[in-house]
């Protein structure tokens, strides 16, 4: 039974492409070390790619080889990036990071996962994916309520919210320390007052034992 090239899973294709790319890069490096000409390197790389293309053609039934469509589809599945679209979209859904780092990743993945979409549509989708991927639940909820239409707006609001949240937390800690310090001072003052009262009581009960003072 013949196996078609487009029956492979996305991870398998990705791994194979990375392997082929690393093999070509390694081969190119070795050729450069051998001081071969640029044309010789190009011809060698072309030879490797032709061998890979021949393997793809072997997976196509012989009665389909006269039709360009299955050949183009098989070559695209092997060497193109279209089969990675779903992979990039899945990665967009599973991202969890802080807003600053996250925005860059979302923008990069959007350009790969939605190449066919107009820029304004990509911007709107990027904002939605960005909000879904914010790690902190409070920040995510607040940014979602803002209903930002674009990635930059969502990023700006989320970072402002996190900054305000940090300042509020710091202020609460400072107030807590001040209250604790104030409580300590009050205790010291009460203790001093108690000592003075005891001294007065002791002084009033001191007796002089000289006869003329009776």
C-alpha positions as CSV (number, residue, x, y, z in Angstrom):
1,X,0.0,0.0,0.0
2,X,1.4,3.4,-1.0
3,X,1.5,6.2,1.5
4,X,1.0,9.7,0.3
5,X,3.2,12.5,1.5
6,X,0.2,14.6,2.8
7,X,-0.9,11.9,5.2
8,X,1.8,12.7,7.7
9,X,1.0,14.5,10.9
10,X,2.1,18.1,11.4
11,X,4.8,17.4,14.0
12,X,6.3,14.7,11.7
13,X,6.5,17.1,8.8
14,X,8.0,19.8,11.0
15,X,10.6,17.5,12.3
16,X,11.5,16.3,8.8
17,X,11.8,19.8,7.5
18,X,14.0,20.8,10.4
19,X,16.2,17.7,9.8
20,X,16.4,18.4,6.0
21,X,17.3,22.0,6.8
22,X,20.0,21.1,9.2
23,X,21.4,18.6,6.8
24,X,21.6,21.2,4.0
25,X,23.2,23.7,6.4
26,X,25.7,21.2,7.7
27,X,26.6,20.2,4.1
28,X,26.9,23.8,3.0
29,X,29.3,24.5,6.0
30,X,31.4,21.5,5.1
31,X,31.6,22.7,1.4
32,X,32.6,26.2,2.5
33,X,35.4,24.7,4.6
34,X,36.6,22.8,1.6
35,X,37.0,26.2,-0.3
36,X,34.6,25.1,-3.1
37,X,33.1,27.8,-5.3
38,X,29.6,29.3,-4.6
39,X,28.3,27.6,-7.7
40,X,29.6,24.2,-6.5
41,X,27.8,24.8,-3.2
42,X,24.6,25.8,-4.9
43,X,24.7,22.8,-7.2
44,X,25.2,20.4,-4.3
45,X,22.3,21.9,-2.3
46,X,20.1,21.7,-5.5
47,X,21.1,18.0,-5.8
48,X,19.9,17.3,-2.2
49,X,16.6,19.1,-2.8
50,X,16.1,17.1,-6.0
51,X,16.6,13.9,-4.2
52,X,14.0,14.9,-1.6
53,X,11.6,15.9,-4.4
54,X,12.1,12.5,-6.0
55,X,11.1,10.8,-2.8
56,X,7.9,12.8,-2.7
57,X,7.1,11.8,-6.3
58,X,7.6,8.1,-5.4
59,X,4.7,8.4,-3.0
60,X,2.3,9.5,-5.7
61,X,0.4,6.8,-7.6
62,X,1.7,6.4,-11.2
63,X,-1.7,7.2,-12.7
64,X,-1.6,10.6,-11.0
65,X,1.8,11.7,-12.2
66,X,0.4,13.2,-15.4
67,X,-1.8,15.6,-13.3
68,X,0.1,18.6,-11.9
69,X,-2.3,19.2,-9.0
70,X,-1.4,16.2,-6.8
71,X,2.3,16.8,-7.6
72,X,2.0,20.5,-6.5
73,X,0.1,19.5,-3.4
74,X,2.6,16.8,-2.5
75,X,5.6,19.2,-3.0
76,X,3.9,21.9,-1.0
77,X,3.2,19.5,1.8
78,X,6.8,18.5,1.9
79,X,8.6,21.8,1.3
80,X,6.0,24.6,1.8
81,X,4.7,26.3,5.0
82,X,1.0,25.9,4.4
83,X,0.8,22.7,6.5
84,X,2.2,24.7,9.4
85,X,-0.7,27.1,9.6
86,X,-2.7,25.0,12.0
87,X,0.4,24.4,14.1
88,X,0.9,28.1,14.5
89,X,-2.7,28.7,15.3
90,X,-2.5,26.0,18.0
91,X,0.6,27.7,19.4
92,X,-1.3,31.0,19.6
93,X,-4.0,29.4,21.7
94,X,-1.6,27.8,24.1
95,X,0.6,30.8,24.8
96,X,0.8,32.0,28.4
97,X,3.1,34.9,29.2
98,X,3.4,38.4,30.7
99,X,2.0,41.1,28.4
100,X,5.3,42.6,27.3
101,X,6.8,39.4,26.0
102,X,3.5,38.0,24.9
103,X,2.7,40.8,22.4
104,X,5.8,40.1,20.3
105,X,5.1,36.4,20.2
106,X,1.4,36.9,19.2
107,X,2.4,39.4,16.4
108,X,5.0,37.0,15.0
109,X,2.7,33.9,15.1
110,X,-0.2,35.9,13.6
111,X,1.9,36.7,10.5
112,X,2.6,33.0,10.1
113,X,-0.8,31.6,11.0
114,X,-3.0,34.0,9.1
115,X,-1.0,35.0,6.0
116,X,-4.1,35.1,3.8
117,X,-6.0,37.5,6.1
118,X,-6.0,41.3,5.6
119,X,-4.0,43.3,8.0
120,X,-7.0,44.8,9.9
121,X,-8.4,41.3,10.4
122,X,-5.1,40.1,11.7
123,X,-4.9,43.0,14.1
124,X,-8.3,42.3,15.5
125,X,-7.6,38.5,15.9
126,X,-4.2,39.3,17.5
127,X,-5.9,41.4,20.2
128,X,-8.2,38.5,21.0
129,X,-5.4,35.9,21.1
130,X,-3.3,38.3,23.2
131,X,-6.0,38.7,25.9
132,X,-6.7,34.9,26.0
133,X,-3.0,34.3,26.6
134,X,-2.3,36.7,29.4
135,X,-1.1,34.7,32.4
136,X,-2.4,36.8,35.3
137,X,-6.1,36.2,35.7
138,X,-6.9,39.7,37.1
139,X,-5.0,41.4,34.3
140,X,-6.7,39.2,31.7
141,X,-10.2,39.9,33.0
142,X,-9.6,43.7,33.2
143,X,-8.2,43.8,29.6
144,X,-11.0,41.7,28.3
145,X,-13.6,44.1,29.7
146,X,-11.8,46.9,27.9
147,X,-12.7,45.2,24.6
148,X,-9.7,46.4,22.7
149,X,-9.9,46.1,18.9
150,X,-6.2,46.1,18.3
151,X,-3.1,44.4,19.8
152,X,-1.3,47.6,20.7
153,X,-4.4,49.0,22.6
154,X,-4.8,45.7,24.5
155,X,-1.0,45.7,25.3
156,X,-1.0,49.3,26.5
157,X,-4.0,48.8,28.8
158,X,-2.8,45.5,30.2
159,X,0.6,47.0,31.1
160,X,-1.0,50.1,32.7
161,X,-3.2,47.8,34.8
162,X,-0.3,45.7,35.9
163,X,1.7,48.8,36.8
164,X,-1.2,50.2,38.9
165,X,-1.7,46.8,40.5
166,X,2.0,46.8,41.6
167,X,1.8,50.3,42.9
168,X,-1.3,49.5,45.0
169,X,0.3,46.4,46.4
170,X,3.4,48.4,47.4
171,X,1.3,51.2,49.0
172,X,-0.6,48.6,51.1
173,X,2.7,47.1,52.3
174,X,4.0,50.6,53.3
175,X,0.8,51.4,55.2
176,X,1.0,48.0,57.0
177,X,4.5,48.8,58.1
178,X,3.5,52.3,59.3
179,X,0.6,50.9,61.3
180,X,2.9,48.3,62.9
181,X,5.4,51.0,63.8
182,X,2.6,53.2,65.3
183,X,1.4,50.3,67.4
184,X,4.9,49.8,68.8
185,X,5.2,53.5,69.7
186,X,1.8,53.4,71.5
187,X,2.9,50.4,73.5
188,X,6.1,52.1,74.6
189,X,4.2,55.2,75.6
190,X,1.8,53.2,77.7
191,X,4.7,51.3,79.4
192,X,6.4,54.6,80.3
193,X,3.2,56.0,81.7
194,X,2.7,52.9,83.8
195,X,6.3,53.2,85.2
196,X,5.7,56.9,86.2
197,X,2.5,55.9,88.0
198,X,4.2,53.2,89.9
199,X,7.0,55.6,90.9
200,X,4.5,58.1,92.3
201,X,2.7,55.4,94.2
202,X,6.0,54.2,95.7
203,X,7.0,57.7,96.7
204,X,3.8,58.4,98.6
205,X,4.2,55.3,100.7
206,X,7.8,56.0,101.7
207,X,8.1,56.6,105.5
208,X,10.7,58.8,107.2
209,X,11.8,57.2,110.5
210,X,13.1,60.4,112.2
211,X,11.2,61.2,115.5
212,X,10.5,64.9,114.6
213,X,8.7,63.7,111.4
214,X,6.1,61.6,113.3
